[in-house]
């Protein structure tokens, strides 16, 4: 049972940002706050108890009881009416919240689609641009450039772009990770992947290349530390 603002926030947090959670939780809490206050209910109970105690006395007291009961009934009627109105408001708020949740889900799908489209476009650009950069900078002759799944069934990994070719007459394979923005964590993750599939790459000379629009400073340092290549669309390759 939801009894506090914190409880409402805890229920909303899995599906919303912090700002959305705070706004929705505040609205729900204000609507969910008990309508019947403890003091009013205590007064009603006290009135009814006193009415029951004096029912056997004179008619005058019975009239007083009747008057008190009428007043109590009016207050109860007002409370019931307020409850009904509040229930309708809460139902309306639930409908609005449902629409907001649906809208956020749809927005996530759209953003995901855009990100996928950008990523695929960057991979296509990498397959077209990187071979020329590798040949110009290192004399690497590219024979093929395409996504590949490397490794045995159950332990394989999909590599964004695999460049197969030769350098000074020797076969070389370049495994490439393509990201719009590369982070240190993504560098470490891809290095772990390349270590795992290196033996199944088809060449004793396996090199690693990161291709991106931007790279965090910590990512650049880690790439340099491991002797990997870093390329940008503007044509710069950092080794």
Backbone bond lengths (Angstrom), bond angles and torsions (degrees), N, CA, C in turn:
res aa  C-N    CA-C-N  psi(-1)  N-CA   C-N-CA  omega(-1)  CA-C   N-CA-C  phi
1 X - - - 1.468 - - 1.531 110.24 -
2 X 1.325 115.99 133.93 1.469 121.13 -179.94 1.527 109.19 -80.97
3 X 1.324 116.62 119.99 1.468 120.05 -177.10 1.519 113.60 -122.59
4 X 1.325 118.25 -6.40 1.456 119.88 -176.95 1.509 110.87 -149.17
5 X 1.331 115.14 168.51 1.469 121.58 177.85 1.526 110.27 -62.89
6 X 1.340 116.43 -37.20 1.466 119.94 -179.92 1.517 111.50 -63.99
7 X 1.374 116.66 -38.85 1.460 120.24 177.75 1.517 111.21 -60.70
8 X 1.335 116.21 -44.22 1.471 120.47 -179.73 1.520 109.92 -62.47
9 X 1.337 117.10 -44.12 1.472 120.08 179.32 1.522 110.95 -60.24
10 X 1.361 116.37 -40.84 1.455 120.20 -178.60 1.524 111.72 -62.84
11 X 1.342 117.15 -35.57 1.462 121.29 178.01 1.523 111.85 -72.28
12 X 1.324 117.50 -31.33 1.475 121.08 -175.29 1.519 112.99 -87.72
13 X 1.335 118.69 -25.79 1.464 122.11 -171.86 1.520 114.78 -56.26
14 X 1.364 121.27 -36.83 1.473 118.31 -178.54 1.519 113.66 -61.24
15 X 1.343 119.64 -26.28 1.449 121.06 -174.36 1.508 116.08 -109.46
16 X 1.374 118.12 -1.29 1.459 119.49 -174.21 1.519 111.12 -136.34
17 X 1.324 114.31 161.45 1.460 119.88 171.81 1.528 108.87 -71.76
18 X 1.334 116.44 169.61 1.474 119.68 -179.21 1.521 111.17 -61.42
19 X 1.338 116.64 -42.51 1.470 119.53 -179.42 1.521 110.86 -64.64
20 X 1.350 116.37 -44.96 1.468 119.44 179.02 1.518 110.61 -63.54
21 X 1.339 116.88 -39.96 1.466 120.93 179.63 1.520 110.89 -60.45
22 X 1.342 117.17 -46.25 1.468 121.06 -178.73 1.526 111.30 -63.13
23 X 1.342 116.92 -43.84 1.466 120.19 -178.36 1.528 111.36 -65.28
24 X 1.341 116.29 -48.78 1.465 119.81 -178.28 1.532 111.16 -66.44
25 X 1.325 116.38 -40.89 1.461 119.54 -178.72 1.519 111.08 -62.84
26 X 1.321 117.22 -40.84 1.466 120.92 179.33 1.522 110.71 -63.23
27 X 1.335 116.72 -45.07 1.477 120.46 179.52 1.528 110.59 -61.85
28 X 1.331 116.58 -46.76 1.468 120.41 -178.24 1.530 111.24 -64.30
29 X 1.341 116.33 -40.26 1.462 119.09 -177.51 1.522 110.82 -65.34
30 X 1.328 116.02 -41.21 1.463 118.95 -179.99 1.525 111.16 -64.68
31 X 1.337 116.07 -34.45 1.469 119.18 178.30 1.524 111.32 -77.72
32 X 1.340 116.46 -28.35 1.458 120.35 -173.85 1.524 112.80 -89.08
33 X 1.332 117.10 -11.23 1.466 121.11 -177.96 1.523 109.76 -59.28
34 X 1.320 118.03 133.47 1.474 120.52 -174.73 1.519 112.40 -53.70
35 X 1.322 114.09 133.84 1.460 120.40 -179.03 1.533 110.32 -78.81
36 X 1.302 114.42 -41.14 1.468 118.60 -178.28 1.523 108.43 -84.66
37 X 1.311 118.31 107.96 1.461 122.56 -178.15 1.531 110.60 -77.23
38 X 1.301 114.63 153.62 1.457 119.82 -175.09 1.532 111.87 -62.47
39 X 1.314 117.97 -37.16 1.462 119.17 -178.33 1.522 111.72 -65.66
40 X 1.343 116.15 -41.85 1.472 119.21 179.47 1.521 110.70 -65.01
41 X 1.321 116.89 -42.64 1.459 119.56 179.63 1.521 110.81 -65.57
42 X 1.337 116.98 -37.35 1.463 119.67 178.25 1.524 110.47 -64.64
43 X 1.354 117.18 -39.07 1.465 120.89 178.72 1.519 111.09 -65.01
44 X 1.337 115.75 -40.74 1.480 119.50 179.01 1.519 110.73 -64.14
45 X 1.321 116.38 -46.15 1.466 119.26 179.66 1.526 111.25 -62.28
46 X 1.331 116.64 -39.50 1.459 120.53 179.72 1.523 110.53 -64.14
47 X 1.357 116.56 -42.75 1.468 120.78 179.39 1.522 111.20 -61.74
48 X 1.338 115.93 -44.52 1.467 120.00 -179.37 1.524 111.46 -66.59
49 X 1.334 117.19 -37.93 1.464 120.14 179.09 1.536 111.38 -64.51
50 X 1.349 115.39 -43.24 1.463 118.88 179.73 1.528 110.98 -67.48
51 X 1.334 116.95 -35.08 1.463 120.43 178.29 1.522 110.97 -63.83
52 X 1.333 116.56 -41.13 1.468 119.61 179.64 1.526 111.55 -66.72
53 X 1.345 116.92 -33.56 1.469 120.62 -177.44 1.529 113.05 -71.62
54 X 1.337 118.28 -26.76 1.471 119.89 -175.05 1.535 113.07 -108.86
55 X 1.344 116.77 11.06 1.466 119.09 179.90 1.537 112.88 -59.91
56 X 1.311 117.19 -28.71 1.474 120.27 -177.20 1.525 113.18 -84.92
57 X 1.324 120.52 -4.90 1.457 122.94 -178.07 1.526 110.93 -85.36
58 X 1.384 117.07 -169.71 1.465 124.67 -170.83 1.509 112.47 -57.88
59 X 1.246 119.26 165.47 1.463 125.07 179.00 1.524 111.29 -61.24
60 X 1.331 115.00 -32.66 1.462 118.24 179.99 1.523 110.78 -62.09
61 X 1.331 113.08 -43.30 1.463 116.62 178.83 1.521 110.87 -68.85
62 X 1.348 116.22 -34.56 1.464 118.81 176.74 1.522 111.29 -62.68
63 X 1.356 114.88 -36.43 1.467 119.04 178.14 1.535 109.92 -65.68
64 X 1.328 114.24 -40.15 1.456 118.07 177.21 1.537 110.83 -61.91
65 X 1.349 113.21 -41.55 1.466 117.98 178.68 1.530 110.20 -61.65
66 X 1.349 114.76 -44.69 1.462 119.52 -179.77 1.530 110.68 -60.33
67 X 1.351 114.29 -42.31 1.463 118.72 179.08 1.534 110.38 -63.81
68 X 1.340 114.47 -42.39 1.473 117.81 178.83 1.511 111.97 -64.24
69 X 1.357 114.91 -38.36 1.451 118.53 178.91 1.532 111.01 -65.71
70 X 1.342 115.18 -40.14 1.469 118.08 178.34 1.529 110.80 -60.02
71 X 1.341 114.93 -44.53 1.471 118.49 179.57 1.525 110.67 -62.75
72 X 1.348 115.31 -41.68 1.466 119.04 179.93 1.521 110.86 -64.38
73 X 1.324 115.07 -41.90 1.468 119.22 179.76 1.531 111.14 -61.61
74 X 1.339 114.54 -40.59 1.466 117.83 178.64 1.529 110.90 -62.42
75 X 1.317 115.16 -42.78 1.468 119.00 179.44 1.531 110.58 -64.38
76 X 1.346 115.64 -42.31 1.466 119.52 178.67 1.524 110.29 -63.16
77 X 1.342 115.84 -42.19 1.472 119.36 178.35 1.528 110.57 -59.45
78 X 1.332 115.60 -42.42 1.458 118.53 179.21 1.533 111.10 -63.45
79 X 1.335 115.06 -40.11 1.453 119.26 178.93 1.528 111.51 -65.32
80 X 1.321 115.90 -42.19 1.469 119.91 178.77 1.530 110.33 -62.35
81 X 1.346 115.27 -43.49 1.470 119.11 178.61 1.527 110.86 -62.39
82 X 1.323 115.53 -40.26 1.469 119.35 179.12 1.522 110.76 -66.19
83 X 1.337 116.43 -37.67 1.454 120.06 177.63 1.519 111.60 -62.50
84 X 1.325 115.85 -43.36 1.460 120.15 179.39 1.527 110.87 -62.80
85 X 1.321 115.22 -42.90 1.464 119.22 178.72 1.525 111.16 -63.60
86 X 1.340 116.04 -43.15 1.456 120.34 179.30 1.520 111.42 -65.84
87 X 1.331 117.19 -37.72 1.461 120.57 177.88 1.527 110.78 -60.77
88 X 1.332 115.36 -42.04 1.469 119.80 178.39 1.523 110.57 -63.72
89 X 1.356 116.39 -40.26 1.463 119.83 178.66 1.523 111.28 -64.41
90 X 1.332 116.13 -41.01 1.460 120.13 179.80 1.524 110.52 -64.57
91 X 1.347 116.66 -43.10 1.464 119.56 178.52 1.516 110.87 -61.11
92 X 1.328 116.00 -39.60 1.463 119.80 178.00 1.532 110.78 -65.03
93 X 1.344 115.71 -40.72 1.452 120.05 178.87 1.522 111.08 -64.76
94 X 1.317 116.80 -38.45 1.470 120.51 177.12 1.526 110.56 -61.48
95 X 1.342 115.93 -42.69 1.465 119.41 177.83 1.524 111.45 -61.69
96 X 1.330 115.40 -43.01 1.473 119.51 179.39 1.525 109.99 -64.25
97 X 1.340 116.53 -42.94 1.458 120.42 179.15 1.526 111.28 -61.35
98 X 1.333 115.81 -40.72 1.465 120.01 178.47 1.529 110.73 -61.46
99 X 1.323 116.26 -40.87 1.460 120.07 178.39 1.534 110.99 -65.70
100 X 1.337 116.10 -38.54 1.468 119.88 178.66 1.525 110.23 -64.50
101 X 1.329 116.34 -43.62 1.462 120.50 179.12 1.523 110.47 -61.60
102 X 1.329 116.13 -43.96 1.459 119.62 178.60 1.529 110.64 -61.68
103 X 1.337 115.70 -41.93 1.461 119.92 -179.62 1.516 111.62 -63.38
104 X 1.335 116.68 -40.53 1.465 120.04 178.99 1.524 110.34 -65.29
105 X 1.336 116.22 -41.25 1.462 119.77 177.86 1.520 111.66 -61.67
106 X 1.330 116.15 -42.68 1.461 120.08 178.49 1.529 110.81 -64.26
107 X 1.335 116.09 -40.36 1.463 120.16 178.66 1.526 110.80 -63.47
108 X 1.328 116.65 -39.70 1.463 119.69 178.28 1.528 110.57 -61.59
109 X 1.338 115.93 -40.58 1.459 119.28 178.86 1.526 110.79 -63.31
110 X 1.337 115.71 -42.93 1.459 119.23 179.72 1.525 111.22 -63.58
111 X 1.334 115.93 -45.24 1.463 119.41 179.23 1.526 110.47 -63.03
112 X 1.342 115.64 -41.08 1.464 119.16 177.77 1.519 111.89 -61.68
113 X 1.340 116.21 -39.91 1.458 119.72 177.72 1.512 112.40 -64.36
114 X 1.326 115.68 -40.40 1.471 119.78 177.92 1.528 110.30 -64.31
115 X 1.338 115.79 -44.93 1.469 119.37 179.95 1.522 111.01 -61.15
116 X 1.348 116.33 -40.86 1.466 120.20 179.04 1.517 110.65 -63.75
117 X 1.327 116.49 -43.06 1.464 120.97 179.54 1.526 111.28 -62.17
118 X 1.347 115.73 -43.68 1.475 119.84 178.77 1.521 110.35 -63.66
119 X 1.333 115.91 -43.53 1.459 119.51 -179.48 1.517 112.19 -62.33
120 X 1.335 117.05 -43.50 1.455 120.45 179.23 1.525 111.32 -65.16
121 X 1.341 116.27 -38.67 1.458 119.76 177.96 1.518 111.60 -64.65
122 X 1.334 116.83 -38.10 1.460 120.96 179.32 1.520 110.84 -68.41
123 X 1.331 116.75 -37.72 1.460 119.95 177.22 1.525 110.73 -63.66
124 X 1.336 115.90 -43.01 1.466 119.44 178.26 1.521 110.47 -61.58
125 X 1.334 116.92 -40.81 1.464 121.10 178.60 1.521 110.43 -64.75
126 X 1.332 116.44 -39.90 1.467 120.37 179.42 1.519 111.22 -63.41
127 X 1.335 117.29 -41.55 1.464 120.57 179.68 1.527 111.28 -64.49
128 X 1.327 115.99 -30.53 1.461 120.09 -178.76 1.529 112.02 -85.45
129 X 1.329 117.48 -39.71 1.457 121.56 -171.32 1.530 114.41 -89.25
130 X 1.324 117.67 -40.83 1.459 121.30 -172.19 1.532 113.72 -61.43
131 X 1.339 120.73 -41.53 1.474 118.70 179.72 1.520 113.21 -53.63
132 X 1.336 117.12 -41.03 1.462 119.84 179.13 1.527 111.07 -66.41
133 X 1.333 117.11 -39.31 1.457 120.70 178.73 1.521 111.23 -65.07
134 X 1.334 116.27 -42.97 1.459 120.07 -179.51 1.535 111.52 -64.32
135 X 1.314 115.81 -39.65 1.462 118.15 179.44 1.530 110.97 -69.87
136 X 1.330 115.94 -41.88 1.462 119.93 -179.10 1.519 111.97 -65.60
137 X 1.324 116.77 -40.83 1.465 120.78 -173.65 1.525 113.25 -88.23
138 X 1.350 116.96 -36.27 1.461 119.89 -172.15 1.527 114.09 -124.87
139 X 1.324 117.20 -4.96 1.463 118.94 -178.36 1.513 112.85 76.06
140 X 1.331 116.93 19.58 1.474 121.91 179.76 1.522 109.21 -79.95
141 X 1.345 116.55 124.35 1.454 122.30 178.84 1.529 109.48 -95.63
142 X 1.314 116.40 112.15 1.473 120.83 -177.35 1.525 110.69 -84.93
143 X 1.329 115.59 129.57 1.454 121.70 176.56 1.530 111.39 -101.47
144 X 1.334 117.40 -31.59 1.472 121.44 177.43 1.518 109.01 -152.11
145 X 1.318 114.98 150.12 1.467 121.31 178.33 1.516 107.94 -146.15
146 X 1.319 116.89 109.76 1.467 120.56 -176.30 1.532 109.95 -165.15
147 X 1.332 117.45 161.92 1.466 120.14 174.09 1.529 109.69 -65.42
148 X 1.321 116.72 145.51 1.466 120.83 178.61 1.523 109.80 -144.17
149 X 1.326 114.47 152.88 1.462 121.56 170.31 1.520 106.56 -105.51
150 X 1.312 116.82 118.14 1.457 121.75 -174.77 1.525 109.84 -116.32
151 X 1.334 115.27 137.50 1.448 120.46 177.99 1.511 111.37 117.87
152 X 1.324 117.91 164.48 1.464 121.83 -179.97 1.521 111.42 -72.51
153 X 1.346 118.12 159.41 1.472 121.30 177.98 1.534 111.01 -54.75
154 X 1.301 114.73 133.90 1.458 119.93 -179.94 1.512 113.81 89.20
155 X 1.331 116.69 -15.46 1.465 120.09 179.13 1.523 110.65 -135.93
156 X 1.313 116.43 22.13 1.464 120.52 -177.54 1.525 110.57 -90.57
157 X 1.318 115.85 163.91 1.466 122.01 178.25 1.519 108.80 -137.63
158 X 1.333 115.66 143.66 1.458 120.63 177.29 1.531 109.01 -88.84
159 X 1.311 115.19 123.55 1.461 121.59 179.61 1.527 107.90 -101.37
160 X 1.349 116.73 132.58 1.465 120.34 -176.13 1.521 111.95 -54.68
161 X 1.328 116.86 -53.17 1.470 121.20 177.20 1.524 108.31 -142.40
162 X 1.353 115.37 132.09 1.459 121.55 175.59 1.528 107.42 -115.64
163 X 1.324 116.14 120.11 1.472 121.68 177.82 1.524 107.72 -99.21
164 X 1.319 115.99 118.77 1.456 120.98 178.29 1.523 108.47 -111.92
165 X 1.320 116.12 133.16 1.448 120.04 -178.79 1.507 110.51 -176.28
166 X 1.343 115.59 -148.40 1.462 119.18 -176.99 1.515 110.59 -145.70
167 X 1.315 113.70 156.09 1.466 121.53 176.06 1.521 107.93 -135.81
168 X 1.328 115.34 118.37 1.469 121.88 -176.90 1.517 110.62 54.71
169 X 1.308 115.25 40.64 1.455 121.27 175.28 1.508 115.41 81.90
170 X 1.316 118.83 -0.61 1.455 122.61 -179.26 1.538 110.30 -107.90
171 X 1.348 116.74 139.71 1.466 119.20 -179.35 1.529 111.64 -65.74
172 X 1.316 114.91 137.53 1.464 121.52 179.22 1.523 108.49 -137.08
173 X 1.327 116.28 140.60 1.469 122.32 174.85 1.525 107.69 -120.21
174 X 1.335 115.84 129.61 1.469 121.47 177.21 1.524 108.32 -112.97
175 X 1.334 116.07 117.82 1.465 122.09 177.88 1.516 108.65 -94.21
176 X 1.336 116.41 125.79 1.467 119.44 -172.68 1.521 111.78 -121.82
177 X 1.327 114.75 135.44 1.465 123.12 172.57 1.522 107.47 -104.23
178 X 1.326 117.62 128.24 1.461 122.35 -177.11 1.518 108.90 -114.26
179 X 1.333 117.18 120.69 1.457 123.18 179.95 1.524 109.13 -139.95
180 X 1.337 116.23 150.88 1.463 118.17 173.52 1.525 109.81 -70.58
181 X 1.338 117.04 -43.29 1.470 122.45 177.26 1.524 107.36 -132.59
182 X 1.312 116.19 118.57 1.464 119.27 -177.06 1.523 109.74 -96.87
183 X 1.332 116.17 133.98 1.466 122.01 179.45 1.525 109.83 -111.75
184 X 1.317 115.08 167.40 1.460 119.51 178.43 1.524 110.84 -61.06
185 X 1.330 116.51 -40.52 1.464 120.09 179.73 1.520 111.23 -62.19
186 X 1.335 116.78 -42.18 1.463 119.89 179.04 1.523 111.78 -66.31
187 X 1.325 116.84 -34.69 1.463 120.08 175.61 1.526 109.94 -63.02
188 X 1.318 116.83 -48.20 1.476 120.65 -179.55 1.524 110.75 -61.41
189 X 1.329 116.72 -42.10 1.467 120.01 -179.76 1.527 111.03 -62.14
190 X 1.336 116.72 -43.54 1.466 118.91 -177.93 1.526 111.02 -71.02
191 X 1.318 117.81 -35.91 1.463 120.04 175.64 1.529 110.77 -60.67
192 X 1.330 116.22 -37.62 1.474 119.82 177.33 1.529 110.46 -65.24
193 X 1.347 116.20 -39.40 1.470 120.46 178.25 1.521 110.33 -64.07
194 X 1.326 116.76 -46.79 1.468 119.17 -177.87 1.527 111.59 -64.57
195 X 1.320 117.46 -35.81 1.466 119.84 175.92 1.529 110.72 -62.32
196 X 1.315 115.41 -37.43 1.464 119.76 -176.67 1.535 112.36 -72.81
197 X 1.334 117.38 -35.32 1.474 119.76 -174.31 1.526 112.18 -103.40
198 X 1.312 118.31 0.40 1.470 121.54 -175.30 1.532 111.65 -54.56
199 X 1.313 116.61 -42.98 1.461 119.90 -177.97 1.508 114.13 -66.97
200 X 1.338 117.43 -19.88 1.463 120.87 -179.47 1.521 112.44 -103.07
201 X 1.337 117.19 9.91 1.466 120.19 -175.65 1.518 113.20 -77.05
202 X 1.325 117.98 -17.28 1.458 120.23 176.09 1.515 114.44 93.65
203 X 1.325 118.14 13.05 1.461 121.25 178.51 1.517 108.82 -157.14
204 X 1.341 116.12 144.01 1.469 118.18 176.53 1.523 112.30 -71.84
205 X 1.329 116.85 -18.71 1.465 121.07 -179.61 1.531 108.40 -106.64
206 X 1.330 115.74 99.97 1.463 121.73 -178.50 1.522 108.37 -117.17
207 X 1.316 116.45 125.32 1.453 121.06 -179.40 1.535 109.96 -120.19
208 X 1.312 114.85 162.65 1.473 120.29 -174.17 1.522 109.43 -122.49
209 X 1.333 115.14 135.44 1.468 121.05 -179.79 1.522 109.76 -133.71
210 X 1.330 115.99 137.42 1.460 122.23 174.76 1.526 108.25 -111.59
211 X 1.336 116.36 130.37 1.464 121.65 -179.12 1.527 108.27 -123.25
212 X 1.348 117.70 124.95 1.453 119.92 -174.05 1.525 110.41 -158.85
213 X 1.333 114.59 170.29 1.457 120.69 171.69 1.530 110.92 -79.83
214 X 1.349 115.14 -42.86 1.458 120.77 -178.19 1.529 109.33 -141.00
215 X 1.321 114.70 150.87 1.468 120.31 178.16 1.519 108.70 -137.01
216 X 1.325 116.38 131.65 1.464 121.15 177.49 1.528 109.39 -62.94
217 X 1.323 115.72 152.24 1.465 120.17 179.97 1.528 111.83 -57.25
218 X 1.328 116.26 -42.13 1.469 119.66 179.48 1.527 110.71 -64.81
219 X 1.333 116.96 -33.76 1.466 120.21 177.55 1.524 110.50 -68.15
220 X 1.343 116.64 -41.66 1.471 120.37 178.95 1.528 110.98 -61.54
221 X 1.326 115.59 -43.53 1.470 118.72 -179.44 1.521 110.88 -62.60
222 X 1.315 116.92 -41.78 1.466 120.32 -179.30 1.529 110.78 -67.03
223 X 1.327 117.22 -40.11 1.467 121.13 177.72 1.526 110.16 -60.80
224 X 1.328 116.34 -45.15 1.465 120.04 178.67 1.528 111.28 -65.44
225 X 1.332 116.76 -38.53 1.468 121.11 -178.60 1.527 111.17 -61.04
226 X 1.334 116.90 -37.28 1.464 121.32 -178.04 1.528 112.10 -92.41
227 X 1.328 117.56 5.16 1.454 120.08 176.52 1.509 114.05 69.13
228 X 1.314 117.47 28.70 1.468 121.43 179.32 1.530 109.96 -90.00
229 X 1.312 116.04 172.77 1.454 121.82 178.77 1.525 109.38 -102.30
230 X 1.340 116.06 147.92 1.456 121.71 177.57 1.521 108.05 -132.58
231 X 1.340 116.92 121.78 1.457 121.25 -177.88 1.515 110.62 -124.99
232 X 1.324 115.03 148.59 1.458 122.78 177.55 1.529 109.21 -123.34
233 X 1.323 118.38 158.16 1.459 120.22 -179.68 1.527 113.07 -58.90
234 X 1.322 117.37 -26.45 1.464 118.32 -179.57 1.520 112.72 -71.09
235 X 1.332 116.53 -5.64 1.445 119.89 173.06 1.504 115.81 106.27
236 X 1.335 118.44 -5.80 1.452 120.72 -178.19 1.518 110.29 -80.70
237 X 1.297 116.55 132.58 1.455 122.51 174.55 1.517 107.91 -117.91
238 X 1.310 116.69 122.73 1.464 121.89 -178.58 1.507 109.11 -105.06
239 X 1.303 117.49 129.16 1.469 119.75 177.75 1.516 110.76 -120.12
